[in-house]
Amino acid sequence: MDINPALLEKVSMENTEFRELYEEHTTLKHKVEALNKKKLIIPDQELEKKKYQKQKLSLKDRMEEILSLY
């Protein structure tokens, strides 16, 4: 997600929900990246990765809703 750093800082300081969503989004992003780095992933890990990706997308949508208010 490409967010103007100044806007990101402003919204994070003013909006607790946004800050928590952003932190969770970042955590999920790192988990997906870690799974992507594996040379071979088992079907359970693939399902886990897809779950993380869906959660990330949901969080991103909510963050964009909040950002649209600024």
C-alpha positions as a Markdown table, in Angstrom:
| # | Residue | x | y | z |
|---|---|---|---|---|
| 1 | Met | 0.0 | 0.0 | 0.0 |
| 2 | Asp | 1.4 | 3.3 | -1.0 |
| 3 | Ile | 0.5 | 6.0 | 1.5 |
| 4 | Asn | 2.0 | 9.5 | 1.7 |
| 5 | Pro | 4.3 | 9.1 | 4.8 |
| 6 | Ala | 3.1 | 12.4 | 6.3 |
| 7 | Leu | -0.5 | 11.3 | 5.9 |
| 8 | Leu | 0.3 | 7.9 | 7.4 |
| 9 | Glu | 1.9 | 9.5 | 10.4 |
| 10 | Lys | -1.0 | 12.0 | 10.9 |
| 11 | Val | -3.7 | 9.4 | 10.6 |
| 12 | Ser | -1.8 | 6.9 | 12.8 |
| 13 | Met | -1.5 | 9.5 | 15.5 |
| 14 | Glu | -5.1 | 10.6 | 15.4 |
| 15 | Asn | -6.9 | 7.3 | 14.7 |
| 16 | Thr | -6.3 | 4.3 | 16.9 |
| 17 | Glu | -8.3 | 2.0 | 14.7 |
| 18 | Phe | -6.2 | 2.9 | 11.7 |
| 19 | Arg | -3.0 | 2.4 | 13.7 |
| 20 | Glu | -4.1 | -1.1 | 14.8 |
| 21 | Leu | -5.2 | -2.0 | 11.3 |
| 22 | Tyr | -1.9 | -0.8 | 9.8 |
| 23 | Glu | 0.1 | -2.8 | 12.4 |
| 24 | Glu | -1.9 | -6.0 | 11.7 |
| 25 | His | -1.6 | -5.5 | 8.0 |
| 26 | Thr | 2.2 | -5.2 | 8.3 |
| 27 | Thr | 2.4 | -8.3 | 10.4 |
| 28 | Leu | 0.3 | -10.3 | 7.8 |
| 29 | Lys | 2.5 | -8.9 | 5.0 |
| 30 | His | 5.6 | -10.3 | 6.7 |
| 31 | Lys | 4.0 | -13.7 | 7.2 |
| 32 | Val | 3.0 | -13.8 | 3.5 |
| 33 | Glu | 6.5 | -12.8 | 2.5 |
| 34 | Ala | 8.0 | -15.5 | 4.7 |
| 35 | Leu | 5.8 | -18.1 | 3.1 |
| 36 | Asn | 6.7 | -16.8 | -0.4 |
| 37 | Lys | 10.4 | -17.3 | 0.4 |
| 38 | Lys | 10.0 | -21.0 | 1.0 |
| 39 | Lys | 11.1 | -23.2 | -1.9 |
| 40 | Leu | 8.4 | -25.7 | -1.2 |
| 41 | Ile | 5.2 | -25.1 | 0.7 |
| 42 | Ile | 2.8 | -27.8 | 1.8 |
| 43 | Pro | -0.9 | -27.5 | 1.0 |
| 44 | Asp | -1.7 | -26.3 | 4.6 |
| 45 | Gln | 0.8 | -23.5 | 4.3 |
| 46 | Glu | -0.7 | -22.5 | 0.9 |
| 47 | Leu | -4.1 | -22.3 | 2.6 |
| 48 | Glu | -2.6 | -20.3 | 5.4 |
| 49 | Lys | -1.0 | -17.9 | 2.9 |
| 50 | Lys | -4.3 | -17.4 | 1.1 |
| 51 | Lys | -6.0 | -16.7 | 4.4 |
| 52 | Tyr | -3.4 | -14.1 | 5.3 |
| 53 | Gln | -3.8 | -12.5 | 1.9 |
| 54 | Lys | -7.6 | -12.2 | 2.3 |
| 55 | Gln | -7.2 | -10.8 | 5.7 |
| 56 | Lys | -4.6 | -8.3 | 4.4 |
| 57 | Leu | -7.0 | -7.2 | 1.6 |
| 58 | Ser | -9.9 | -6.7 | 4.1 |
| 59 | Leu | -7.6 | -4.6 | 6.4 |
| 60 | Lys | -6.4 | -2.6 | 3.4 |
| 61 | Asp | -10.0 | -1.9 | 2.4 |
| 62 | Arg | -10.9 | -0.6 | 5.8 |
| 63 | Met | -7.7 | 1.5 | 6.0 |
| 64 | Glu | -8.6 | 3.1 | 2.7 |
| 65 | Glu | -12.1 | 3.9 | 4.0 |
| 66 | Ile | -10.5 | 5.7 | 7.0 |
| 67 | Leu | -7.9 | 7.5 | 4.8 |
| 68 | Ser | -10.7 | 8.8 | 2.6 |
| 69 | Leu | -12.0 | 10.8 | 5.6 |
| 70 | Tyr | -8.7 | 12.8 | 5.7 |
